[in-house]
Amino acid sequence: MSYPLREFSDVALPFRISADIQDHKGLLLLSFRLEGDLDSILFPSPVAKPQTEDGLWQSTCCEVFLRWAGQSAYEEWNFSPSGNWAHYGFQSYRERTESWQPKTLSVPVHTKLTRQLFELEVGVERPMSRGDVSGLVEYSLTAVVQEKNEERHYWALTHAGQKPDFHDARSFIGKLNLRSF
């Protein structure tokens, strides 16, 4: 099922974004879809050898925030149209986990871009468990869209605060029941 993302400022834009997350044999499969007039959007060019890269959120990228229900610790994944990605761990709101070891992608970033459609698909491991977990993962699907004029737009399932803040746990409104395999 695809979920529509909302732009923070509710400004009228000539495109829309939807996203999906599915559990498939222990992997989380993510898909993001931008549809409409995409001519104004700045898409990072594909790289020959995708790798981890910090700062992807400063340009167009798709993101997911994941945490086990009842836990304050969470993970953030960023995926660039270039194919690069980033993976971060937080022990609580914006407080990075010490000695964090980012994971590699289980399924590489795959993109498709036309004048009217951008699709990004990727697969990642389930979030690391920290203690006793219920099997329920809370998530937020998000995107940053940078236009060629440098303006950025912040999209999410919901925006909980007075400014765009994807780390705000109140925006982790998606629920995914992860069964053991």
C-alpha positions as CSV (number, residue, x, y, z in Angstrom):
1,M,0.0,0.0,0.0
2,S,1.3,3.4,-0.9
3,Y,1.0,6.3,1.6
4,P,0.8,10.0,0.5
5,L,3.4,12.3,2.0
6,R,2.6,15.8,3.0
7,E,4.7,18.9,2.3
8,F,5.4,20.8,5.5
9,S,4.3,24.3,4.4
10,D,1.3,23.0,2.4
11,V,2.4,25.1,-0.5
12,A,1.0,24.1,-3.9
13,L,3.6,22.2,-5.9
14,P,3.3,20.7,-9.3
15,F,4.2,17.2,-8.0
16,R,3.2,14.8,-5.3
17,I,5.0,12.1,-3.3
18,S,4.0,8.7,-2.1
19,A,6.0,6.0,-0.3
20,D,5.6,2.4,0.9
21,I,7.3,0.1,3.3
22,Q,6.9,-3.7,3.4
23,D,8.4,-6.5,5.4
24,H,9.7,-9.3,3.1
25,K,11.5,-12.3,4.6
26,G,13.4,-10.2,7.1
27,L,14.0,-7.2,4.8
28,L,12.3,-3.9,4.8
29,L,11.5,-3.0,1.2
30,L,11.0,0.7,0.6
31,S,9.6,2.6,-2.4
32,F,9.2,6.3,-3.0
33,R,7.4,7.8,-6.0
34,L,7.3,11.5,-7.1
35,E,4.8,12.2,-9.8
36,G,4.0,15.4,-11.7
37,D,6.0,18.2,-13.3
38,L,9.5,17.4,-12.0
39,D,11.4,19.9,-14.2
40,S,12.2,22.2,-11.2
41,I,13.6,19.5,-9.0
42,L,17.4,19.0,-8.6
43,F,18.2,15.3,-8.7
44,P,21.8,14.3,-7.8
45,S,23.4,12.4,-10.7
46,P,23.9,8.6,-10.4
47,V,27.4,7.5,-9.3
48,A,29.3,4.6,-10.7
49,K,30.0,3.0,-7.3
50,P,27.4,3.9,-4.7
51,Q,28.6,4.2,-1.1
52,T,27.7,5.8,2.2
53,E,27.7,9.5,2.3
54,D,26.8,12.1,5.0
55,G,24.7,15.1,4.2
56,L,22.4,13.6,1.7
57,W,19.4,15.5,3.3
58,Q,20.9,18.7,1.9
59,S,19.7,17.8,-1.5
60,T,16.9,15.7,-2.9
61,C,16.7,12.4,-0.9
62,C,14.3,9.8,0.5
63,E,14.4,8.8,4.1
64,V,12.9,6.4,6.6
65,F,13.0,6.6,10.4
66,L,12.5,3.3,12.3
67,R,12.2,2.4,16.0
68,W,10.8,-0.6,17.9
69,A,7.6,0.4,19.7
70,G,8.2,1.7,23.2
71,Q,11.9,2.4,22.6
72,S,13.5,5.8,22.5
73,A,16.3,4.6,20.3
74,Y,15.8,4.9,16.5
75,E,17.5,4.5,13.2
76,E,17.6,6.8,10.2
77,W,18.3,5.8,6.6
78,N,18.8,8.4,3.8
79,F,18.8,7.4,0.1
80,S,20.0,9.6,-2.7
81,P,18.9,9.5,-6.4
82,S,22.7,9.2,-6.9
83,G,22.6,5.7,-5.4
84,N,24.5,6.7,-2.2
85,W,23.0,6.2,1.2
86,A,23.5,6.9,4.9
87,H,22.5,5.0,8.0
88,Y,22.5,6.5,11.5
89,G,21.7,5.3,15.0
90,F,20.3,7.5,17.7
91,Q,19.8,6.5,21.4
92,S,17.2,9.2,21.9
93,Y,16.0,12.4,20.1
94,R,18.9,13.6,17.9
95,E,21.5,12.0,20.3
96,R,23.7,9.8,18.2
97,T,24.6,6.3,19.4
98,E,28.3,6.0,20.3
99,S,30.4,3.6,18.3
100,W,27.5,3.2,15.7
101,Q,28.3,0.8,12.9
102,P,26.2,1.7,9.8
103,K,24.7,-1.2,7.9
104,T,25.1,-1.7,4.2
105,L,22.2,-1.9,1.9
106,S,20.5,-5.3,1.6
107,V,19.1,-4.3,-1.8
108,P,20.9,-1.4,-3.6
109,V,19.2,1.8,-4.4
110,H,17.4,1.5,-7.8
111,T,16.0,4.6,-9.4
112,K,14.0,5.5,-12.5
113,L,13.6,9.1,-13.7
114,T,11.5,10.6,-16.5
115,R,10.0,14.1,-16.9
116,Q,6.9,13.1,-15.0
117,L,8.0,10.3,-12.7
118,F,10.8,9.5,-10.2
119,E,10.9,6.2,-8.4
120,L,13.4,5.0,-5.8
121,E,13.4,1.5,-4.4
122,V,15.7,0.0,-1.8
123,G,15.9,-2.8,0.8
124,V,17.3,-2.5,4.3
125,E,17.6,-4.8,7.3
126,R,15.2,-4.5,10.1
127,P,16.2,-2.1,12.9
128,M,18.6,-3.4,15.5
129,S,16.8,-4.5,18.6
130,R,17.8,-2.9,21.9
131,G,16.5,-5.1,24.7
132,D,13.0,-6.6,24.8
133,V,10.9,-5.6,21.8
134,S,7.3,-6.2,20.9
135,G,7.7,-7.0,17.2
136,L,6.0,-3.7,16.3
137,V,8.1,-1.2,14.5
138,E,7.0,2.5,14.3
139,Y,8.2,4.4,11.3
140,S,8.1,7.6,9.4
141,L,8.6,7.8,5.6
142,T,10.0,11.2,4.6
143,A,11.6,13.1,1.7
144,V,13.6,16.2,1.1
145,V,13.1,17.8,-2.3
146,Q,15.5,20.4,-3.5
147,E,14.5,22.6,-6.4
148,K,17.0,24.0,-8.9
149,N,16.5,27.4,-7.3
150,E,18.0,25.9,-4.1
151,E,14.6,25.9,-2.2
152,R,13.9,22.8,-0.2
153,H,10.6,21.1,0.6
154,Y,10.1,18.7,3.5
155,W,7.7,15.8,3.0
156,A,6.5,13.3,5.6
157,L,3.6,11.1,6.6
158,T,2.8,13.8,9.1
159,H,4.5,16.9,10.6
160,A,4.1,17.1,14.4
161,G,5.8,20.3,15.2
162,Q,6.0,24.0,14.3
163,K,8.9,23.3,11.9
164,P,10.0,20.3,9.8
165,D,11.6,17.8,12.1
166,F,11.8,14.3,10.9
167,H,13.4,13.2,14.2
168,D,10.3,14.1,16.2
169,A,9.0,10.8,17.5
170,R,5.4,12.1,17.2
171,S,5.8,11.7,13.5
172,F,6.6,8.0,13.6
173,I,3.0,7.2,12.9
174,G,3.4,4.2,10.7
175,K,3.2,0.7,12.3
176,L,4.7,-2.5,11.0
177,N,4.3,-5.8,12.8
178,L,7.5,-7.8,12.1
179,R,7.1,-11.5,12.4
180,S,10.0,-13.8,13.2
181,F,11.3,-16.0,10.4
